[in-house]
Amino acid sequence: MAETVNGNRTLYTMLEMAKIAGTSKSTVYRTIKEKHIKPTKHKGQSNLYDEAVLKLIISKIEEDSVSHDPVQRISIESLQKQLEIKDKQIDQLNEQLRMAQINLNQAQQLQLEQAKKIRELESPEENQDIQKKPESIKKPTSKDVSDDTKTKKKDSWWRRLFL
C-alpha cells in the first residue's frame, strides 16, 4: 500500500510502481538502477520512492515502447510477407504432389494392363507346349528305372522314402 509522508507526498515500493505502470518489478528495478535514483525512505527491507520517480518510470516505459514499435512493426510485416511466400510454396508443392500421385496411379494401371496382356500372350503358348509334350514325352518303363538304379549309387532309405 502506498504510504503518505507529511500529508502531501505519497511513497511507493517497487512492486507498487510496477503495478501502476503496468510492467514488472525487474523493469522498475532496472530503470531505477540505470538512472541512479536513491530511495526517499527505507521501511524495513523495502525502499520507498516518491511520485516523481513513479512518473519517471512511467515515462521511461512509454519511451521504450514507442522506440520499439517501429522496429516491431517492420519485423512483423516482414514475417507476414515471409509467411505468405511460404504459403504459396506449400500450395505449389501440394499441387506437384497431387500431380505426381495421379501420374503414379496411371503408371501402375498401365503396368497392370501390360502384365495381363503378357500373361494372356504367354498362356496360349503354355497350352500349346502342354499339348505337344504328351506326345514327345516318353514315360519311363520299369526297365529304364532299374537301369537308372544300377548306374546310380544306392540312395539312403530316407531319400527312397520321399523321392
Disulfide bonds with the S-S distance in Angstrom:
none
